[in-house]
């Protein structure tokens, strides 16, 4: 989570989600894990738990991780 300031608990959960995306063994699982990460960020956004710029950065991090995993699995 470089460049993003999060509480220890939120960072731990975000790191777990990134790891799950990276470990996805199929396109379906990768897409599912990406959707789960999006839901996590939406929850943070709805609860106003972090700043708006952090929300945008988190969406970008998870979207990039999901896209990279999907590309890797498509080969």
N, C-alpha and C positions, 0 to 999 in steps of 0.2 A: 504494500500500500504506500509506495513512495509518493511523497508530495501531498499526502492526505493526512490531516490530523484528526484522529478518532480516539474515543475512549478505549481503554484496554479491552473491554468486553465487546464493543462493536467491532474493533479491529480483529479480534480473535474470530468472531463469527464471519466477518468478511473474508478472512484468510481461509477459513474452512470451505466457504463457498467457492473460492478460486481453486482450491485443491480439488474439490469435487468436479469442477468443470474440466480441469487438467486431466483427471483420471477417467473421465467418461470413455467408455469403451465402444459406444455406438453413436450414430448421428442423433437418434432419438433421445438417448440419455444426455448427450451434450446439450441438446435443445432444452430438455427438461431442466437441467441444472442452470442453464442461462436464464430460463424463465423464473426459477426459484430465486436467483440472484436479483433479478429485476423486481420481484415482489419484496425482497428484503429492502432494497433501496426505496421502493415506494412506501414501505412502512416507516422507514426513517424520515422520509419527506413528509408524510402525513402527520407524524408525531412531532415534526419540527425538531427532531433530535440533533440535527447537524445543519450547518449553514448551507444556503442554496448552491454556492459554488462547489461545496464538497459533494452535494448530491449529483451535480452534473459530472464531476470528476469520477465518482463511483459508477455512474451509468456507463461512462466511457471505458473505464477499466474492465467492467464485467462484459460489456458488449465486445470489446476487443478480444478478451480471453475466450469468449464463446465462439466468435468468428474464427479465431486461429485454430481452436480445437475442431470445429466443423470442417475447416479446410484440410487439416491433418488427417481426419478420419475419412475424407472423401477420396484420398489418393489411393 
